[in-house]
Amino acid sequence: MKIAVIGAGTIGLSWTKLFADHGHDVRVSDPRADLADVLREFDPARVRAAADLADAVRDADVVQENGPENLEFKKDLFATLVEQAPRHALLLSSSSAIPAGAFAPADGERVLIGHPFNPPHVLPLVEVVPSERTSEDSVRRAVEFYRSLGRTPVVEHKEVPGFVGNRLQAALQREAVSLVQQGVVSPAELDAVVVNSLGPRWATVGPFLGAHLGGGPGGYRHLTSHIGSSMSNLSVGKPDTSPEATERVVEAVEQAYGDKSYEELAEARDRTQLAILSVTGEEK
Ligand SMILES: NC(=O)c1ccc[n+]([C@@H]2O[C@H](COP(=O)([O-])OP(=O)(O)OC[C@H]3O[C@@H](n4cnc5c(N)ncnc54)[C@H](O)[C@@H]3O)[C@@H](O)[C@H]2O)c1
């Protein structure tokens, strides 16, 4: 297939790797001045920098958009894509939180969300979220496309900002920041709590199956009646999001991890996450 990648930042480059590794021709469009340099790590027979947006999408079968998380940008871009991409091309957005219904044009039956978790060349989930204007055929083709790449698409039934994965992530992150701000733990200590408990648990069972097992032979029913109320009555923290308070958390995170380069940390993350997925059977 011919795939246009629009936006070659963290997510666009990771999608590019996945698409190229599956033998597709990838054209990448991004105004960044160092685009040719960052694409040098890929096989030039498969991946090339497009001269502009029109060049990237001219004969694309699929467009995967990964530009700025900005409503006006996505509105303008998708209006152009509907006009310039071939009529059969699927128009997918990686948006983390903005539903397609907020930016798809009136004739946007091919526009929908294909939201990955970072990095999409490692983590299998893709949230497929149609708007009310998206056709059933586009949803079916998006699911087939992501499955053909060894991903695990999950089609969601309603559009909500942040979809499912990021709403869960945001809830946990709010509490994590609040616990650090209250001085309960440092960022590295909080990470150690998660990596040694919720992380491996959730790599194998989700929150509901985990809770069903947490109730012992009595299952989720027993858990909700037994410790359910003491858990649901816990008041969760409200982090201080002022610039000064945020700066203090950023500095604490940089102090914990700033002695290692991005490349070093990302390589260790990819290697260990792929090892986990190879055991849980999710690696494809
Ligand atoms: N980082 C994540 O963890 C993550 C995960 C899933 C989804 N997303 C979503 O993916 C999208 C990209 O996020 P990111 O983290 O890769 O951001 P990023 O800042 O790393 O990259 C964005 C890229 O878009 C480029 N860009 C700016 N204007 C453009 C234009 N007119 N045409 C083409 N490219 C343009 C920038 O030069 C930059 O390279 C966002 O919508 C984000 O919500 C991010």
The ligand as an ORCA input file, in Angstrom:
! r2SCAN-3c Opt
* xyz 0 1
  N       3.086     11.655     22.007
  C       2.167     10.754     22.328
  O       2.316     10.005     23.309
  C       0.935     10.580     21.471
  C       0.273      9.336     21.531
  C      -0.823      9.118     20.700
  C      -1.287     10.137     19.879
  N      -0.636     11.348     19.848
  C      -1.177     12.368     18.928
  O      -0.393     12.340     17.754
  C      -0.309     13.671     17.210
  C       1.170     14.051     17.132
  O       1.724     14.036     18.432
  P       3.306     13.948     18.674
  O       3.483     13.611     20.113
  O       3.938     13.093     17.640
  O       3.709     15.481     18.462
  P       5.102     16.096     18.017
  O       5.115     17.495     18.506
  O       6.230     15.181     18.388
  O       5.000     16.093     16.406
  C       4.112     16.895     15.680
  C       4.734     17.120     14.318
  O       3.799     17.819     13.489
  C       4.571     18.634     12.645
  N       3.753     19.635     11.972
  C       3.480     20.922     12.353
  N       2.720     21.516     11.408
  C       2.518     20.605     10.415
  C       1.847     20.632      9.170
  N       1.213     21.727      8.746
  N       1.868     19.508      8.399
  C       2.502     18.388      8.806
  N       3.158     18.319      9.987
  C       3.159     19.398     10.787
  C       5.661     19.203     13.549
  O       6.760     19.719     12.781
  C       6.025     17.970     14.355
  O       7.087     17.241     13.766
  C      -1.135     14.578     18.122
  O      -2.433     14.722     17.601
  C      -1.137     13.793     19.429
  O      -2.263     14.076     20.227
  C       0.472     11.585     20.616
*
